[in-house]
Amino acid sequence: NEGNACCMYVGDWTVSATSIYMSFLFDFLSNLGLQKYHPNKFTLQSLLEVNKSSIYEKVVLSDDEIPFHFLRKLFQINAGCRYCTPMLSSHEEHEGSLDLLDIYMACGSANTVHPLDLIVGLFLCADSFLQQEMALKMSLCQFSVPLLLPHCNNNQCTLMLWALREIVKEWCPRDLCQTRGFIENNIVQATHPFFSFVRLRNCSLSKSHFLNHILSRGQQSHNMFLHRDMEGGAQPRKISNMLVEVCWFLPCGKTNLDIFPEPVTFANLRGDICGSLKQFTFLYEVSNAIFVFLDKIEDKEHQILTVLQDAKSKIYFVVNRKENGRDDMASVKKTLQELEIPCSSVTIKDSWVNVADFSQRLCEAIKNSLCDIKSTTSIEHMFEKAIELGLRVDENKTLEQKKAAEEIMRGIGVRSIPHDKKTTASFARRKLEKAFTTGDEGMPNK
């Protein structure tokens, strides 16, 4: 939902904006029955409890049933888990059909939860172990997974390094095709080219839709990223702006299917760069290339873009050129000239170009940018950059817990072992005597 997002367009995150976001968050969590789990109180154990609702398939009748329905299907590796709209009762259906006769009554009557809001809400409520399992299962469903998770504290977000640690992938690069070999690695440790996709406020293109088309290898489209034309995707987003998702293209060793010769990581920022400035700054620092989707460039966006270092070699513009949009194109031309962006780094979509054709052109632009990459990094190595920019890292909390556990273990020590030698010998002797008197089958035969 690139253009219909419920977003606060502010360059600096204010107290009032924080309170508004918190209000959105807690209203949303309350509506789904998740408020008691916030923050990070939802455990893997509570999800895996066996009860009547976990055994039998149940139709979703209300919003507070959506989270568990989603999680149960996700843990079954069911790619349909993202589609969990509550079913209307027969009475509501009857009323809805009558309302369709009245255009005013029909307008704005939908009450669907945006799937991205649901995912963000669950990650905010889940503890670290449940987050890991959710990310792993989402990856197995070939969904994008959270890289930067937004939350309500002062435009803060968290690098989900620990949550992604369980994801292991395998691929066959071009130099192993002849031997049919493959590489297997933890995805946060693998060093791949890292491409980010962001948008400006005025952008009517769906970058998620184009990314799905590119990553589907020309086969039947697979929706790794949610977009506005999917079920529930047209709903206004309430809490998932500022989310950064990530997915991977991994070559299989077949030239007719591999659109890129090597693995590539793709990151997708939800919301525009002005409303997600900290996330955009992080992505710009860690990316090999960053693709900016836009219709035109406003003054605030112009200021942000023109102060970036190495923009000439790193930024690629994807421009949606509209009919009678001469003024819009003038703002784009001004920024391109100031940044000295070459024509080869600009891809223009005209109104008569369809999704398939433009996706092919965008794919070629990505391939060309791969040729200029001199060094790559891993998600694991983004830790220091995240700390430098003031982002949280979920592994910080995990490391603190590990240190606390080690302190407890050091406190226990081995003090009691020497004093227990007699007790241990006595216990062993009594057990041996009991075995002889009861004819224990575990004793050797004479």
DOMAR-443006 format. One record per residue: residue number from 1; residue in three letters; x, y, z of N, C-alpha, C in turn. Coordinates in steps of 0.05 Angstrom, whole numbers. Layout:
REM residues N
> kevo:lumdo:nxx:nyy:nzz:caxx:cayy:cazz:cxx:cyy:czz
> NUM:ALA:X:Y:Z:X:Y:Z:X:Y:Z
...
//
This chain:
REM residues 446
> kevo:lumdo:nxx:nyy:nzz:caxx:cayy:cazz:cxx:cyy:czz
> 1:ASN:17:-24:0:0:0:0:18:25:0
> 2:GLU:29:32:-23:49:52:-25:38:80:-21
> 3:GLY:14:85:-32:4:112:-32:-18:117:-12
> 4:ASN:-30:96:-1:-53:99:16:-46:93:45
> 5:ALA:-23:103:53:-13:96:80:-21:118:100
> 6:CYS:-27:109:124:-34:127:146:-8:137:158
> 7:CYS:4:158:146:32:165:154:33:194:162
> 8:MET:50:200:182:54:227:191:79:238:177
> 9:TYR:77:257:160:100:267:144:114:289:160
> 10:VAL:132:282:176:147:301:192:177:294:190
> 11:GLY:193:314:187:222:309:186:233:302:213
> 12:ASP:225:317:233:234:312:260:212:299:276
> 13:TRP:219:278:291:198:263:306:193:279:332
> 14:THR:168:289:335:161:305:358:147:288:379
> 15:VAL:144:301:403:130:287:425:101:281:417
> 16:SER:88:301:403:60:297:395:58:274:375
> 17:ALA:78:272:356:77:250:337:81:224:350
> 18:THR:98:223:371:102:198:386:77:190:400
> 19:SER:63:209:412:38:202:426:17:193:407
> 20:ILE:16:205:383:-3:196:363:2:168:354
> 21:TYR:28:162:349:35:134:341:28:115:364
> 22:MET:34:122:389:28:105:411:-2:100:413
> 23:SER:-17:121:408:-47:117:408:-56:98:387
> 24:PHE:-44:101:362:-50:82:341:-43:53:349
> 25:LEU:-19:51:361:-9:24:368:-26:11:389
> 26:PHE:-32:25:411:-47:12:432:-76:7:424
> 27:ASP:-88:25:408:-115:20:398:-115:-5:380
> 28:PHE:-94:-7:364:-92:-30:345:-89:-56:361
> 29:LEU:-70:-56:380:-65:-80:396:-90:-88:413
> 30:SER:-104:-68:423:-128:-74:439:-150:-86:421
> 31:ASN:-152:-76:397:-172:-87:378:-167:-117:372
> 32:LEU:-141:-124:371:-133:-152:365:-130:-169:391
> 33:GLY:-135:-157:414:-131:-172:439:-103:-178:446
> 34:LEU:-84:-161:436:-56:-166:441:-44:-147:462
> 35:GLN:-60:-128:473:-48:-108:491:-35:-121:515
> 36:LYS:-45:-144:524:-34:-157:548:-6:-169:543
> 37:TYR:1:-172:517:27:-184:510:48:-162:505
> 38:HIS:41:-137:504:59:-116:497:73:-105:522
> 39:PRO:100:-101:521:118:-109:499:131:-136:505
> 40:ASN:134:-152:484:151:-177:485:143:-196:507
> 41:LYS:117:-200:512:108:-218:532:95:-243:520
> 42:PHE:93:-244:494:80:-267:480:102:-288:476
> 43:THR:99:-311:488:120:-331:487:114:-354:467
> 44:LEU:135:-367:459:132:-390:441:117:-412:455
> 45:GLN:121:-416:480:108:-437:496:78:-433:496
> 46:SER:69:-408:499:40:-403:500:27:-408:473
> 47:LEU:42:-404:452:31:-409:425:29:-439:420
> 48:LEU:48:-455:430:49:-483:424:32:-500:443
> 49:GLU:18:-488:462:0:-503:479:-21:-517:463
> 50:VAL:-27:-542:470:-47:-558:456:-74:-554:470
> 51:ASN:-93:-544:455:-120:-540:465:-139:-544:442
> 52:LYS:-165:-541:447:-185:-545:427:-182:-527:403
> 53:SER:-175:-502:408:-172:-483:385:-148:-489:368
> 54:SER:-127:-502:380:-103:-507:365:-105:-533:348
> 55:ILE:-125:-550:355:-128:-575:341:-147:-573:317
> 56:TYR:-169:-559:322:-190:-557:302:-188:-530:286
> 57:GLU:-192:-532:260:-192:-508:244:-217:-491:251
> 58:LYS:-213:-466:255:-235:-449:264:-237:-424:246
> 59:VAL:-262:-418:239:-267:-395:222:-264:-369:239
> 60:VAL:-250:-350:228:-245:-324:242:-271:-308:241
> 61:LEU:-281:-301:265:-306:-286:266:-302:-258:277
> 62:SER:-280:-253:290:-275:-226:301:-245:-219:299
> 63:ASP:-239:-194:302:-211:-185:300:-192:-197:320
> 64:ASP:-202:-202:345:-185:-213:365:-177:-242:361
> 65:GLU:-190:-255:341:-183:-282:334:-162:-283:312
> 66:ILE:-156:-260:299:-138:-259:277:-109:-267:284
> 67:PRO:-97:-256:306:-69:-263:311:-63:-293:314
> 68:PHE:-79:-307:329:-74:-336:333:-80:-351:308
> 69:HIS:-100:-343:292:-106:-356:267:-82:-352:248
> 70:PHE:-71:-328:247:-48:-323:230:-24:-340:239
> 71:LEU:-19:-341:265:5:-356:275:2:-386:271
> 72:ARG:-22:-396:275:-26:-425:270:-20:-433:241
> 73:LYS:-30:-417:223:-26:-422:194:4:-417:187
> 74:LEU:16:-397:199:44:-391:193:61:-415:202
> 75:PHE:56:-426:226:72:-448:236:66:-474:221
> 76:GLN:45:-474:205:40:-497:186:53:-492:159
> 77:ILE:68:-470:157:81:-461:132:59:-458:110
> 78:ASN:37:-446:117:15:-441:99:17:-412:89
> 79:ALA:23:-409:63:27:-383:52:2:-366:52
> 80:GLY:-21:-378:57:-46:-363:58:-51:-351:85
> 81:CYS:-32:-352:104:-36:-342:131:-41:-312:131
> 82:ARG:-31:-298:111:-34:-268:111:-62:-260:104
> 83:TYR:-79:-278:95:-106:-271:88:-125:-281:109
> 84:CYS:-130:-265:129:-146:-274:152:-167:-253:160
> 85:THR:-183:-245:141:-205:-226:146:-227:-240:161
> 86:PRO:-238:-228:182:-261:-240:196:-285:-244:177
> 87:MET:-298:-267:180:-321:-273:163:-345:-259:174
> 88:LEU:-361:-246:156:-385:-233:165:-407:-253:171
> 89:SER:-423:-247:191:-447:-263:196:-467:-259:175
> 90:SER:-487:-277:173:-508:-275:152:-523:-249:155
> 91:HIS:-527:-240:180:-542:-215:184:-526:-191:173
> 92:GLU:-499:-191:179:-482:-170:169:-480:-170:139
> 93:GLU:-479:-195:127:-478:-197:98:-503:-185:85
> 94:HIS:-526:-190:98:-551:-180:88:-552:-149:89
> 95:GLU:-542:-139:112:-541:-110:115:-521:-98:95
> 96:GLY:-499:-112:91:-479:-102:72:-489:-100:44
> 97:SER:-505:-120:36:-516:-120:9:-536:-97:5
> 98:LEU:-550:-90:26:-569:-67:25:-553:-41:23
> 99:ASP:-531:-40:38:-515:-15:38:-503:-10:11
> 100:LEU:-498:-31:-5:-486:-27:-31:-504:-10:-49
> 101:LEU:-530:-9:-43:-548:7:-59:-544:37:-53
> 102:ASP:-531:43:-31:-527:71:-23:-497:77:-23
> 103:ILE:-489:92:-42:-460:98:-46:-448:111:-21
> 104:TYR:-464:127:-7:-454:140:17:-450:121:40
> 105:MET:-468:102:43:-466:83:64:-443:63:59
> 106:ALA:-439:57:34:-419:37:27:-391:47:31
> 107:CYS:-387:73:28:-361:85:29:-348:83:57
> 108:GLY:-324:71:58:-309:70:83:-320:50:103
> 109:SER:-335:30:94:-347:11:113:-329:-12:120
> 110:ALA:-307:-15:105:-289:-38:109:-275:-36:136
> 111:ASN:-270:-59:149:-257:-59:175:-236:-82:175
> 112:THR:-219:-82:154:-200:-103:151:-173:-95:163
> 113:VAL:-159:-113:176:-133:-108:187:-112:-111:165
> 114:HIS:-95:-91:162:-74:-93:142:-54:-115:151
> 115:PRO:-47:-134:133:-29:-156:142:-2:-146:153
> 116:LEU:8:-124:142:34:-114:153:31:-103:181
> 117:ASP:8:-90:187:3:-82:214:2:-105:233
> 118:LEU:-11:-127:224:-13:-151:241:15:-162:247
> 119:ILE:32:-164:226:59:-175:230:75:-157:249
> 120:VAL:74:-131:245:89:-113:263:79:-115:291
> 121:GLY:52:-116:295:41:-119:321:50:-144:335
> 122:LEU:50:-166:321:59:-192:333:88:-192:340
> 123:PHE:105:-180:323:134:-178:330:139:-160:354
> 124:LEU:123:-139:357:126:-122:380:117:-136:406
> 125:CYS:99:-155:404:89:-169:427:105:-195:433
> 126:ALA:118:-206:413:131:-232:416:158:-229:431
> 127:ASP:165:-249:447:192:-250:459:212:-258:438
> 128:SER:238:-258:445:259:-263:425:257:-290:412
> 129:PHE:249:-311:427:248:-338:415:224:-340:396
> 130:LEU:202:-328:403:179:-329:384:185:-312:359
> 131:GLN:199:-290:363:207:-274:339:224:-290:320
> 132:GLN:243:-306:331:260:-323:314:243:-343:299
> 133:GLU:225:-356:312:208:-376:299:190:-364:278
> 134:MET:179:-340:284:162:-327:264:178:-319:239
> 135:ALA:202:-308:244:219:-301:221:226:-325:204
> 136:LEU:233:-347:217:240:-372:203:217:-382:187
> 137:LYS:194:-383:199:170:-393:185:162:-375:162
> 138:MET:164:-349:165:159:-330:144:178:-334:120
> 139:SER:203:-339:127:223:-344:106:217:-369:91
> 140:LEU:208:-390:105:200:-416:92:176:-412:74
> 141:CYS:158:-393:81:135:-387:64:143:-369:41
> 142:GLN:169:-362:39:179:-343:19:167:-315:22
> 143:PHE:163:-307:47:155:-279:53:180:-263:59
> 144:SER:177:-237:55:198:-219:66:196:-219:96
> 145:VAL:218:-213:109:219:-213:139:228:-186:149
> 146:PRO:221:-179:174:229:-152:184:259:-150:188
> 147:LEU:270:-129:178:299:-122:184:300:-100:204
> 148:LEU:285:-78:200:283:-57:219:254:-55:228
> 149:LEU:249:-60:254:222:-61:265:216:-35:279
> 150:PRO:195:-20:271:189:6:284:175:1:311
> 151:HIS:179:20:329:163:21:353:159:50:362
> 152:CYS:145:54:383:133:80:389:152:100:402
> 153:ASN:176:92:410:193:110:425:211:127:408
> 154:ASN:202:152:404:218:172:390:229:164:363
> 155:ASN:211:154:346:219:146:319:240:124:320
> 156:GLN:240:109:341:261:88:345:254:63:329
> 157:CYS:274:48:321:270:22:309:292:3:317
> 158:THR:287:-22:312:306:-43:322:316:-59:298
> 159:LEU:342:-63:297:354:-82:277:349:-110:287
> 160:MET:335:-126:271:326:-153:280:347:-174:274
> 161:LEU:371:-171:285:393:-189:279:388:-216:292
> 162:TRP:381:-216:317:376:-242:332:353:-256:319
> 163:ALA:332:-242:312:308:-254:301:313:-269:275
> 164:LEU:333:-260:260:339:-272:233:360:-294:235
> 165:ARG:371:-299:258:394:-317:261:388:-346:253
> 166:GLU:363:-354:257:356:-382:251:352:-388:222
> 167:ILE:352:-367:205:346:-371:176:372:-380:162
> 168:VAL:371:-404:151:393:-415:136:384:-420:107
> 169:LYS:399:-411:88:392:-414:60:415:-429:45
> 170:GLU:408:-440:22:428:-451:4:423:-442:-24
> 171:TRP:445:-439:-39:443:-429:-66:467:-440:-83
> 172:CYS:464:-438:-109:484:-447:-127:494:-424:-145
> 173:PRO:517:-412:-138:527:-390:-155:537:-401:-182
> 174:ARG:541:-383:-200:547:-391:-227:573:-407:-229
> 175:ASP:593:-402:-212:618:-417:-214:616:-445:-204
> 176:LEU:593:-453:-192:590:-480:-183:569:-496:-200
> 177:CYS:560:-483:-221:539:-496:-237:549:-523:-249
> 178:GLN:573:-523:-259:583:-547:-273:586:-570:-254
> 179:THR:594:-565:-229:598:-586:-210:573:-593:-194
> 180:ARG:551:-577:-199:526:-581:-184:530:-578:-154
> 181:GLY:549:-561:-147:553:-556:-119:535:-534:-109
> 182:PHE:535:-529:-83:519:-507:-72:532:-497:-47
> 183:ILE:523:-474:-39:533:-461:-14:510:-460:6
> 184:GLU:515:-466:31:495:-464:52:506:-446:74
> 185:ASN:490:-426:82:500:-408:102:477:-395:117
> 186:ASN:483:-387:142:464:-370:157:462:-344:142
> 187:ILE:437:-335:138:432:-312:121:443:-286:132
> 188:VAL:446:-284:158:456:-259:169:486:-257:168
> 189:GLN:499:-280:163:529:-281:161:538:-280:132
> 190:ALA:521:-285:113:528:-286:85:533:-257:75
> 191:THR:553:-254:58:559:-227:47:549:-226:18
> 192:HIS:528:-210:14:515:-207:-12:513:-178:-19
> 193:PRO:510:-171:-44:502:-144:-52:476:-137:-38
> 194:PHE:474:-112:-28:450:-104:-12:437:-80:-27
> 195:PHE:413:-84:-37:399:-64:-52:374:-55:-36
> 196:SER:370:-29:-33:347:-19:-19:328:-4:-38
> 197:PHE:302:-6:-32:282:6:-48:265:24:-30
> 198:VAL:264:50:-36:250:70:-20:232:87:-39
> 199:ARG:215:103:-27:199:121:-44:197:148:-31
> 200:LEU:190:168:-48:183:194:-38:153:196:-32
> 201:ARG:145:219:-20:117:221:-12:98:219:-36
> 202:ASN:105:233:-57:88:233:-81:98:211:-100
> 203:CYS:87:187:-97:95:165:-114:70:147:-117
> 204:SER:61:144:-141:38:127:-147:45:99:-156
> 205:LEU:71:94:-159:81:67:-166:83:50:-141
> 206:SER:77:24:-144:80:5:-122:107:-9:-126
> 207:LYS:127:-1:-111:153:-14:-113:152:-43:-105
> 208:SER:135:-50:-86:132:-78:-77:121:-95:-100
> 209:HIS:103:-85:-115:91:-100:-138:113:-105:-158
> 210:PHE:129:-85:-165:151:-89:-184:172:-108:-174
> 211:LEU:179:-106:-148:198:-125:-137:189:-154:-139
> 212:ASN:163:-158:-132:152:-185:-134:154:-196:-162
> 213:HIS:149:-179:-182:149:-187:-210:178:-194:-218
> 214:ILE:197:-179:-209:225:-184:-215:235:-210:-202
> 215:LEU:229:-214:-177:239:-237:-162:225:-263:-168
> 216:SER:202:-261:-183:188:-285:-191:200:-299:-214
> 217:ARG:222:-288:-225:237:-301:-247:220:-306:-272
> 218:GLY:200:-289:-276:184:-291:-300:164:-314:-298
> 219:GLN:164:-329:-276:144:-350:-272:119:-338:-260
> 220:GLN:101:-355:-249:78:-345:-236:85:-327:-213
> 221:SER:73:-304:-212:82:-284:-192:78:-294:-164
> 222:HIS:100:-291:-148:99:-298:-120:102:-272:-103
> 223:ASN:84:-267:-85:83:-242:-70:100:-244:-45
> 224:MET:126:-240:-49:144:-239:-26:138:-214:-9
> 225:PHE:133:-192:-23:125:-167:-9:95:-162:-13
> 226:LEU:82:-155:9:54:-147:7:51:-121:-9
> 227:HIS:30:-119:-25:26:-94:-40:-4:-89:-41
> 228:ARG:-11:-66:-52:-38:-55:-51:-59:-72:-66
> 229:ASP:-51:-88:-85:-70:-104:-101:-75:-132:-88
> 230:MET:-63:-137:-65:-68:-163:-52:-91:-159:-32
> 231:GLU:-102:-182:-23:-123:-181:-4:-115:-167:22
> 232:GLY:-129:-147:30:-123:-131:53:-101:-110:49
> 233:GLY:-88:-110:26:-66:-92:21:-74:-64:15
> 234:ALA:-99:-59:9:-109:-32:3:-117:-17:28
> 235:GLN:-118:-30:51:-126:-17:76:-104:2:85
> 236:PRO:-112:25:96:-92:44:107:-75:30:129
> 237:ARG:-49:34:127:-31:22:148:-31:40:172
> 238:LYS:-32:28:196:-34:43:221:-7:43:236
> 239:ILE:7:20:237:31:19:253:56:9:238
> 240:SER:52:2:213:75:-11:198:90:8:180
> 241:ASN:83:34:179:101:52:166:127:53:181
> 242:MET:149:57:167:176:57:178:187:28:181
> 243:LEU:171:8:175:182:-19:174:200:-23:150
> 244:VAL:222:-37:154:240:-45:132:240:-75:131
> 245:GLU:231:-85:108:231:-114:103:254:-122:86
> 246:VAL:261:-148:87:284:-157:71:277:-185:60
> 247:CYS:286:-190:36:284:-217:25:309:-222:7
> 248:TRP:312:-246:-3:336:-253:-18:330:-266:-45
> 249:PHE:345:-258:-65:346:-274:-89:369:-293:-87
> 250:LEU:364:-319:-91:385:-339:-89:386:-356:-114
> 251:PRO:407:-355:-129:408:-370:-155:407:-400:-150
> 252:CYS:394:-414:-169:392:-443:-166:411:-458:-184
> 253:GLY:426:-444:-201:445:-456:-219:435:-462:-247
> 254:LYS:410:-453:-252:399:-457:-279:397:-430:-293
> 255:THR:411:-427:-315:414:-401:-328:387:-390:-338
> 256:ASN:368:-408:-344:342:-399:-354:324:-389:-332
> 257:LEU:332:-394:-307:316:-385:-284:330:-363:-268
> 258:ASP:356:-363:-268:371:-344:-251:373:-317:-265
> 259:ILE:358:-298:-254:359:-271:-266:384:-256:-258
> 260:PHE:396:-264:-235:421:-252:-227:441:-275:-222
> 261:PRO:466:-272:-229:486:-294:-226:493:-300:-198
> 262:GLU:490:-281:-180:498:-284:-152:475:-277:-133
> 263:PRO:476:-285:-108:455:-277:-89:454:-247:-86
> 264:VAL:430:-237:-82:425:-208:-77:405:-205:-55
> 265:THR:410:-186:-36:392:-180:-15:376:-155:-23
> 266:PHE:349:-156:-19:332:-134:-26:318:-124:-1
> 267:ALA:320:-98:5:307:-86:28:285:-66:17
> 268:ASN:263:-65:32:240:-49:23:230:-32:46
> 269:LEU:232:-6:44:223:12:65:194:19:61
> 270:ARG:177:15:82:149:22:81:146:51:90
> 271:GLY:130:66:75:128:95:80:149:110:65
> 272:ASP:147:137:66:166:153:50:191:161:67
> 273:ILE:211:171:54:236:176:68:235:198:88
> 274:CYS:217:218:84:215:240:104:203:230:130
> 275:GLY:184:212:129:172:201:153:188:179:165
> 276:SER:210:170:152:226:148:162:256:155:157
> 277:LEU:263:178:167:290:189:160:312:172:172
> 278:LYS:309:162:196:330:146:209:334:120:194
> 279:GLN:311:108:186:313:83:171:326:87:144
> 280:PHE:319:109:131:330:116:105:360:120:107
> 281:THR:368:135:128:397:140:132:412:114:136
> 282:PHE:401:96:152:414:70:156:417:54:130
> 283:LEU:395:53:115:395:38:89:415:51:70
> 284:TYR:417:77:69:436:90:51:464:83:59
> 285:GLU:470:81:84:497:75:94:505:46:88
> 286:VAL:487:27:89:494:-1:87:489:-12:59
> 287:SER:476:2:42:468:-8:15:490:-4:-5
> 288:ASN:492:-23:-24:509:-19:-47:495:-1:-68
> 289:ALA:469:-2:-69:453:15:-86:426:20:-74
> 290:ILE:415:43:-79:389:50:-68:371:61:-90
> 291:PHE:348:49:-94:330:56:-116:307:73:-104
> 292:VAL:304:98:-114:285:117:-103:262:119:-123
> 293:PHE:238:111:-115:214:113:-132:200:140:-127
> 294:LEU:191:154:-148:180:180:-144:163:189:-168
> 295:ASP:144:208:-163:130:222:-184:142:250:-188
> 296:LYS:149:262:-165:162:288:-165:178:291:-139
> 297:ILE:194:312:-137:211:317:-113:203:343:-100
> 298:GLU:195:342:-75:188:365:-60:212:378:-47
> 299:ASP:209:402:-36:232:416:-25:246:401:-2
> 300:LYS:230:390:16:241:375:39:257:351:29
> 301:GLU:247:337:9:260:314:-2:285:322:-17
> 302:HIS:284:345:-30:307:356:-45:330:361:-25
> 303:GLN:323:372:-2:343:378:19:356:352:29
> 304:ILE:340:332:33:351:306:43:369:293:23
> 305:LEU:361:293:-3:376:279:-23:402:293:-30
> 306:THR:402:320:-30:425:334:-40:448:336:-19
> 307:VAL:444:327:5:466:327:25:478:299:28
> 308:LEU:469:280:12:479:252:14:507:250:2
> 309:GLN:524:235:15:551:230:4:550:208:-17
> 310:ASP:566:211:-38:569:191:-59:543:184:-73
> 311:ALA:525:204:-74:498:199:-86:501:192:-116
> 312:LYS:521:203:-129:525:199:-157:529:169:-164
> 313:SER:542:155:-147:549:126:-152:530:107:-139
> 314:LYS:512:117:-121:496:99:-105:466:101:-110
> 315:ILE:456:124:-118:427:128:-120:418:123:-149
> 316:TYR:396:108:-152:383:103:-177:354:113:-175
> 317:PHE:346:130:-193:319:142:-192:300:126:-211
> 318:VAL:277:120:-200:256:107:-216:233:127:-217
> 319:VAL:229:139:-240:211:162:-243:186:154:-257
> 320:ASN:163:160:-245:137:156:-258:129:182:-273
> 321:ARG:132:182:-299:127:206:-315:97:206:-323
> 322:LYS:83:226:-314:54:228:-320:49:248:-343
> 323:GLU:27:245:-356:19:264:-376:13:291:-362
> 324:ASN:21:312:-375:17:339:-365:31:343:-338
> 325:GLY:54:329:-335:69:332:-310:95:347:-314
> 326:ARG:94:368:-329:119:383:-335:132:395:-310
> 327:ASP:115:406:-292:126:418:-268:139:397:-250
> 328:ASP:126:373:-249:138:351:-234:165:343:-244
> 329:MET:167:341:-271:192:333:-283:214:355:-279
> 330:ALA:205:380:-277:225:401:-272:238:398:-245
> 331:SER:222:390:-225:234:386:-198:253:362:-198
> 332:VAL:247:342:-214:264:319:-216:290:326:-230
> 333:LYS:288:341:-252:311:349:-267:331:366:-250
> 334:LYS:319:384:-234:335:401:-217:352:385:-198
> 335:THR:340:365:-185:354:348:-166:375:331:-179
> 336:LEU:368:320:-202:387:303:-217:412:319:-225
> 337:GLN:408:343:-233:431:360:-241:449:367:-217
> 338:GLU:437:373:-195:452:380:-171:469:356:-161
> 339:LEU:457:332:-163:471:308:-154:489:297:-175
> 340:GLU:488:308:-199:504:298:-222:498:268:-228
> 341:ILE:472:261:-226:464:234:-232:465:228:-262
> 342:PRO:479:208:-271:480:202:-300:454:191:-310
> 343:CYS:449:193:-335:424:183:-347:421:153:-343
> 344:SER:443:139:-342:442:110:-338:431:102:-310
> 345:SER:430:121:-292:420:116:-265:391:125:-262
> 346:VAL:378:131:-284:350:140:-283:333:122:-301
> 347:THR:312:110:-289:293:93:-304:266:107:-304
> 348:ILE:255:112:-327:230:127:-329:208:109:-338
> 349:LYS:185:110:-324:161:96:-332:140:115:-343
> 350:ASP:133:111:-368:111:127:-379:85:112:-375
> 351:SER:63:127:-378:37:117:-372:29:93:-389
> 352:TRP:40:91:-413:31:69:-431:48:43:-427
> 353:VAL:68:44:-409:85:20:-404:72:3:-382
> 354:ASN:68:-22:-388:55:-40:-368:75:-50:-347
> 355:VAL:65:-65:-328:81:-74:-305:103:-94:-315
> 356:ALA:95:-112:-333:114:-133:-342:138:-120:-357
> 357:ASP:132:-102:-375:153:-89:-390:171:-72:-373
> 358:PHE:159:-56:-355:175:-39:-338:191:-55:-318
> 359:SER:180:-77:-308:195:-95:-290:221:-105:-304
> 360:GLN:219:-111:-330:242:-121:-344:263:-99:-346
> 361:ARG:254:-74:-351:273:-52:-353:286:-47:-325
> 362:LEU:270:-49:-304:281:-45:-277:301:-67:-270
> 363:CYS:295:-91:-279:313:-114:-275:340:-109:-288
> 364:GLU:339:-98:-312:364:-92:-326:380:-71:-312
> 365:ALA:366:-51:-300:380:-30:-285:394:-42:-260
> 366:ILE:381:-62:-247:393:-75:-224:417:-91:-233
> 367:LYS:415:-105:-255:438:-121:-265:462:-103:-271
> 368:ASN:456:-80:-283:478:-61:-290:491:-51:-265
> 369:SER:475:-45:-244:487:-35:-219:504:-56:-205
> 370:LEU:498:-82:-210:514:-103:-198:542:-103:-208
> 371:CYS:546:-94:-232:573:-93:-244:591:-74:-231
> 372:ASP:580:-53:-218:596:-32:-205:603:-37:-176
> 373:ILE:594:-60:-165:598:-65:-137:626:-75:-131
> 374:LYS:640:-61:-113:667:-68:-106:669:-85:-80
> 375:SER:651:-80:-62:651:-95:-36:623:-100:-27
> 376:THR:620:-121:-11:594:-127:0:596:-131:30
> 377:THR:573:-132:43:573:-135:72:551:-155:80
> 378:SER:551:-162:105:530:-180:116:512:-165:135
> 379:ILE:489:-176:141:471:-164:160:484:-163:188
> 380:GLU:500:-183:194:514:-185:219:533:-161:223
> 381:HIS:546:-153:201:565:-131:202:551:-104:203
> 382:MET:525:-103:201:510:-78:203:506:-69:232
> 383:PHE:513:-87:250:510:-82:279:522:-55:287
> 384:GLU:547:-51:280:561:-26:289:549:-1:276
> 385:LYS:541:-3:251:529:20:238:502:27:251
> 386:ALA:487:7:259:461:12:272:466:26:299
> 387:ILE:485:17:314:491:29:340:501:58:336
> 388:GLU:517:62:316:528:89:310:506:109:303
> 389:LEU:485:100:290:463:117:282:441:119:303
> 390:GLY:445:105:325:425:107:347:402:88:345
> 391:LEU:405:67:328:384:46:327:389:25:348
> 392:ARG:368:12:356:370:-10:375:377:-35:359
> 393:VAL:389:-54:373:395:-81:361:384:-101:381
> 394:ASP:368:-120:370:355:-139:388:375:-157:402
> 395:GLU:399:-161:391:419:-178:404:431:-166:428
> 396:ASN:430:-139:431:440:-127:455:426:-138:480
> 397:LYS:399:-140:478:384:-151:501:391:-180:506
> 398:THR:395:-195:484:402:-223:486:429:-227:499
> 399:LEU:448:-210:492:475:-211:503:475:-204:533
> 400:GLU:458:-185:540:455:-178:568:444:-201:584
> 401:GLN:425:-215:573:413:-238:587:434:-261:590
> 402:LYS:450:-264:569:471:-285:570:492:-278:592
> 403:LYS:500:-253:594:519:-245:614:507:-249:642
> 404:ALA:481:-243:645:468:-247:671:468:-276:679
> 405:ALA:463:-294:659:462:-322:664:490:-332:672
> 406:GLU:511:-322:659:538:-330:665:546:-321:694
> 407:GLU:536:-298:702:542:-288:729:529:-307:749
> 408:ILE:504:-316:744:491:-334:762:506:-361:764
> 409:MET:515:-371:741:530:-396:740:556:-394:756
> 410:ARG:570:-371:753:595:-367:768:589:-366:798
> 411:GLY:566:-356:805:559:-354:833:553:-382:845
> 412:ILE:543:-400:828:537:-427:838:563:-442:842
> 413:GLY:581:-441:823:607:-454:826:606:-484:831
> 414:VAL:626:-494:844:628:-523:850:631:-529:880
> 415:ARG:622:-510:896:627:-512:925:615:-537:937
> 416:SER:592:-546:928:577:-568:941:588:-595:933
> 417:ILE:604:-598:912:612:-624:902:629:-639:922
> 418:PRO:650:-628:934:667:-644:953:652:-654:977
> 419:HIS:632:-639:987:617:-647:1010:597:-669:1005
> 420:ASP:592:-674:979:571:-693:972:582:-721:965
> 421:LYS:608:-725:968:620:-751:959:608:-774:975
> 422:LYS:606:-771:1002:595:-793:1018:566:-798:1012
> 423:THR:551:-776:1008:522:-778:1002:518:-793:975
> 424:THR:535:-786:955:533:-799:929:539:-828:931
> 425:ALA:560:-836:946:568:-864:949:546:-880:963
> 426:SER:534:-867:984:513:-880:999:489:-885:981
> 427:PHE:482:-865:965:459:-868:947:463:-890:926
> 428:ALA:488:-891:916:494:-912:895:493:-940:907
> 429:ARG:502:-942:933:502:-968:946:473:-977:950
> 430:ARG:455:-959:960:427:-966:964:413:-974:938
> 431:LYS:419:-960:917:407:-966:891:415:-993:881
> 432:LEU:441:-1001:886:451:-1027:878:437:-1049:893
> 433:GLU:434:-1045:920:421:-1065:936:392:-1069:928
> 434:LYS:379:-1047:922:351:-1048:913:348:-1063:887
> 435:ALA:367:-1059:869:366:-1073:843:369:-1103:847
> 436:PHE:386:-1112:865:389:-1141:870:364:-1153:882
> 437:THR:352:-1139:901:328:-1150:915:304:-1150:897
> 438:THR:302:-1132:878:278:-1131:860:282:-1145:834
> 439:GLY:306:-1154:829:312:-1168:803:311:-1149:780
> 440:ASP:324:-1126:782:324:-1105:761:335:-1117:735
> 441:GLU:321:-1112:713:329:-1123:687:355:-1110:678
> 442:GLY:361:-1087:689:385:-1073:680:410:-1085:692
> 443:MET:408:-1103:712:432:-1115:724:443:-1137:706
> 444:PRO:469:-1141:706:481:-1162:689:475:-1190:701
> 445:ASN:472:-1210:684:468:-1237:693:494:-1250:701
> 446:LYS:493:-1266:722:517:-1280:730:521:-1306:714
//
